[in-house]
Amino acid sequence: MSKPTQRSAQQSLPAGTAEQMIRVRVKALEIPPIKDGIVIGRDAAIGGEAMTRTLRLMTNEKFERFVIPKDDIIQDVILRSSVVRKLGKERMLKFIMDRIKPVMTDNELLMLDIDIELVIEDSL
């Protein structure tokens, strides 16, 4: 029986290359896996109902699902309830349809990380 031959790392590298390097970024898994919302494309790998059930199982945070009927790109929008309370459903959906929809395809899931700043004034 012949012994298997081991090739050194140098032999498997392309000519003129002395070393190989790898860079890996490691981050903690965020629960829930979305921040403030997600826009789900019509042909995305997961639908709005399945994503809503997943969020219910993974977190106590409240999310609201909005089905987008008769749209060729967007099927569902899921938003954190606190965002909807601060900005309003109609305002958020208009923003998504006007600004997010033009840059997405029907098979994408786009995560939304929304920064909200409220300025409250009152006279005492």
Number of C-alpha atoms within 10 A of each C-alpha: 3 4 5 6 6 7 8 8 10 12 10 9 12 9 8 6 9 10 9 8 4 4 5 5 4 6 6 5 7 8 11 15 14 16 14 19 21 21 25 28 25 22 16 17 10 14 15 21 13 10 16 16 10 13 18 14 10 12 12 9 12 12 19 15 17 15 14 16 9 9 13 13 21 26 21 22 21 22 24 19 17 14 18 17 9 12 11 12 16 10 10 16 17 11 12 16 15 11 11 15 17 10 7 16 17 16 16 17 21 17 16 17 11 11 7 9 7 6 5 5 6 4 3 3
